Amino acid sequence: MKLYLIRHTSVDVPQGTCYGQSNVPLKSTFEEEAEVVKQKLKGIEFDAVYSSPLSRCRKLARYCGFQEDVQWIDRLKEMYFGEWEMMNWDHIDDENIESWYENWIHQPTTGGESFKMLYDRVASLLDEIKKEDYKNVAIFTHGGVINCVKVYTGDSTLENAFDTVPAYGEIVCLNI
């Protein structure tokens, strides 16, 4: 089964903002970026289409022509940063931030989740998808989720998951 993991387009937030599961605006370049994604997906027959319900993924999925056939799945949301959501990373004044930087895989953010918690929810969904008789699956989602899928498929490890982050509007193809 081939997964087409589609990261949402560019967000319009100040650089360095920790936005995670917050619904944030998209840049004015949305239509240009989305058209590139749409053209790359053109002609591929998808057996299933899944998406994060967050507005930045929902808007891209709809622009690409997927309407009623989309399964909106909470487990495809970006990592939840709890109290740190919408704060600039440099201005997070929290006693837990240093321990999180040292052990971000297992240490949850204050009121949020750890990377391992994100991985576990993504992996549980992938376990379900693998049981289906699909050839091609489109998944509109986020950079952190895509990196979790790379760990799941053995293309990365938890420790190295963020060595690279997919670009906005990038399509990553992986087999499961």
N, C-alpha and C positions, 0 to 999 in steps of 0.2 A: 504494500500500500504506500502510495506517495502522498506526503503531506506538503501542501503549499502554505507556508507560514508567512503571512503578510503583516508587516509592521505598519501601524498607522502613520499618517503623514506628519509633517512638522508641526509642533505645538507652539503656541504664541504665549510663552511665559518667560519671565526674566531668566537669563542664563544662571545655572546653579540652583534652580528651584527643584525641590524634592516634591514631585507631584503625584507619584504612585497611582492610587485609585481615584484621585480627584478628577472630576470632569473639568477639563481645561479647554480654552479656545484653540482653534487651529489657525495657523498662519494664513495670510491672504493668498499664499501660493497654493492653497489646497487644491483647486481645480486642476492646475497644471500638474501637480504631483500625482493626484488621483488619476488623471488621464493616462499617465505613464503606466501606473499599476494596471489600470483597466485594459490597456493594449497588450500588456504582457500576459494577462490572464485570458485574453480573447482566444476562442477556439478550443479551450480546455474544457472537457466535460467533467463536471464534478458530481460525484455520487452523494456528497454531503458538504454542507457549508456551515461552519461554526464561527461564532464571533464572541468576543468580549462584549458585554452590554454597555461599556463605557462609550460616551458620545463620539470620541475620536475614532473608534473602530467601527461603530455603528454607521457613522456618516460615510466612511470609506466603503464599507460593504454595500451600502445602498447605492453609492455612486457607481460602483462596479456592476450594478444590475441585479444584485441579490436582494430580494424583498421578503416575501412570505416564506421562502424555503430556508431561511437562516435560523439556526438554533442558537439562541442567545444564552451563553453559558457563563455563570459567575466565576467558575474555576479558571476561566481564561482572562480574568482581570489581572492587572499588573500587581506587583507586590504592594501590600498595604503597609504604609509607613506610620500609621497611627497619628500620634500627636505631632509628628514631624511633617505631615502633609502640608504642602504649600509654603513651607519655610525654605529660606536659602540655606544650603548646606553649611555655609560659613557662619551662619547666625543661630544654629541650633545649640541652645544652651541647656543641655540635658546631661545629668550625671551618667546616663547610660551610653552616651555616644562613643566614648573611648572604648568601652568593652565591646560595643557593636562593631566598631572598626576592626578590632582585634579578632573578633569571632562572628562575623556577619553571616556565616553559614548557619550557625545554631542559635545565635543570640537575637531574640526579637527586638524590634524597635519599641520604644515606649508606646504601649497601646496598639502595637501593630504586629507584624509577623517577621520571622526570620526567612532567609533564603530557602532553607530546608523545608519550612512550612509551605512556601510557594511551590517548591519542587514537588512535594507530596501531593498537593491538590491537582497540579498539572498531570503528574504521573497517573493519578487515579482516573482522570478523564481519558488519558491515552490508553490505559488498560481496557477501558470500555470500548473505545473506538476500534482498537485492534481486533475485537471480537466480531466486528461487522465485516461484511464481504464487499469492501470498498476498494476501488482502484485509485481514485484521485479524491483528495479531501482538501478543501480550502479552509484556512483558519485565519481570521482577522484578529490580530492580537497585539501584544506589546513586546518590547525588547527583552525584558526579564523572563517572560513566558517562553519566548523563542529560545533563549539560552537554556531554559529548563528542558525543552524538548531535545536540544543538542546533548544534554547530559543523559537523558533517557535513551537516546539512540546510540550512545557510546561515542559520539563525536566530540565530547568534552567531558570534563569532570566537574564536580561541585566546586572544587578549589579554583579551577581555571575558567569557570563559566563566564566571567566578565572580562576575559582577556580581549575579547572582541564583542562589540554590541552592534546588531544590525542597524543600518541607516534607516532613517525615516522613509517609509514607502518601499523598503527593500522586501523582496520575496526570497525566502530561504526554502529550498526543497530538500526534504529528508525522507528516507524510507523507514517504515516501522513494520 
